[in-house]
Amino acid sequence: MDKPRTDEDQQLVARTQSGDAGAFDQLVVKYTPRLYGLVYNMTSNHEDTNDLLQDVFSKAYKAIRGFRGKSSFYTWIHSIAVNMTLNFLKKRGRRFQLSLDDVDASIQNDKEFLELTATSSPVREADLSELQRRLNEAMMKLSDEHRAVVTMFHIQGMPHAEISKILRVSEGTVRSRLFYANRQLQNYLDEFRKNPVA
Amino acid sequence: MNEFDDNEIATLLRLKRHEQPPPGYFENFLHEFHRRQRDELLRQPLWRICLERTHNFLFQLNVSSLTSYPAAVAAVLVCAAIISLKIYQGPEAATVAVQSRSVLSATANGEGQWTLSSPVATRVFSTQPLRESSESAHTHSRGSGTPPRYVLDSVPVSYEATFKF
């Protein structure tokens, strides 16, 4: 997923800071789908994601006057979203409800999906929707910090450097968390493949 | 049986991008955002709304640059200097000193009396001491030719026990 042009964001931010609420609306429209994917894959619940996203943009709107542009708006809004989601998950604890585990029908035409089902024997063996459900469950077994890194790297396609800026940790920490999370996910999915009814 | 490798897991995770909210969600999101903003505004107390509007007004006038920390500190220092000068050079202190001197001189020979010289009636007490300091210093009788003897009690009166058996 490509990083959006920052000069366009800067102009919108400057207009918002000078009192143009319509400019902030454009930022909301632009970043909602991207942030939805981030927050949803960390919470696995649509209602929670919706409430969190509303709160994220509300907080960003209140704080945007203090935004000095030391980082890009992209990094800034993602930092707010990740931090608010992590705080929410700490309060929520392990109680969660998967609300959106059905894969969209458009996936059947996805190039990666076709390649995966054609070449990968474990995926061929397992029903894909069941595999996706198990993957969601495996994701929720990761710690919140590890899930955040997996979501940003694998699902959102962010580079390590960007993730380290958003989380304010070193790139080494990001790589380490990714490695550990991949091993965890691999173990969970292998377990499912060996015992599909479990 | 093969195991999942990193690439397959990465590909499976990338497929999660296809998980989407209900249709029309993104179109309605902005309306929902505006509605929540309005609700939040209506729930706020009046003083907070006024404060925010004042803040916005000042921000638009770019007054915020004037209220930087150095300017604020300088303003506080100037105010403190002016206030301290007023306190030290104020006329009230001199007036009080003169008045008290005159009162002492006027009542040195007389008994305590009431005066109406000031708006608040004050009782002026005689400042004449009961004994001269030279008298109070001698605790024993002395002869006319002998030098005075000064004896300090070993135990202060207040420390003596009330009952003795």
Interface residues (C-beta under 8 A of the other chain):
Chain A: S18 G19 D25 V28 V29 T32 P33 Y36 G37 Y40 N41 H46 T49 N50 L53 Q54 F57 S58 Y61 R65 L100 D101 D102 V103 D104 S106 I107 D110 E112 F113 E115 L116 S120 S121 P122 V123 L131 Q132 L135 N136 V150 H154 I155 G157 N182 L185 Q186 L189 D190 R193 K194
Chain B: M1 N2 E3 F4 D5 D6 E8 I9 A10 T11 L12 L13 R14 L15 K16 R17 H18 E19 Q20 P21 P22 Y25 F26 F29 L30 E32 F33 R36 Q37 E40 N56 F59 Q60
